[in-house]
Amino acid sequence: MSLILGRERALFDRHIVEADLNVDDFEITKERDAPGATKLIGTGKVTVTYKPTRIARHYRDGAFPPPHVEFKRELKEDIFKT
């Protein structure tokens, strides 16, 4: 797994800031599917962990809706128990 950086991380960070939370409290990593594991190209899994509560959520990457959109919805639903 690798940390998400750059523009992709900025999409998640924007939602975190909008929710009045600390960006440093979230660890966001991405793992790509092995070649041939699925029929889709460029898919994988994004994992978001809220460090204070250790709650982690997994989102499908390369699918619709994008992971940051599902993350925003779950932040509003307080899935991370903030």
Stockholm file with secondary structure:
# STOCKHOLM 1.0

chainA/1-82         MSLILGRERALFDRHIVEADLNVDDFEITKERDAPGATKLIGTGKVTVTYKPTRIARHYRDGAFPPPHVEFKRELKEDIFKT
#=GR chainA/1-82 SS CEECCHHHHHHHHHHHHHTTCCGGGEEEEEEECCTTSSSSSSCEEEEEEETTTTEEEEEEESSSSCHHHHHHHHHHTTTTCC
#=GC SS_cons        CEECCHHHHHHHHHHHHHTTCCGGGEEEEEEECCTTSSSSSSCEEEEEEETTTTEEEEEEESSSSCHHHHHHHHHHTTTTCC
//
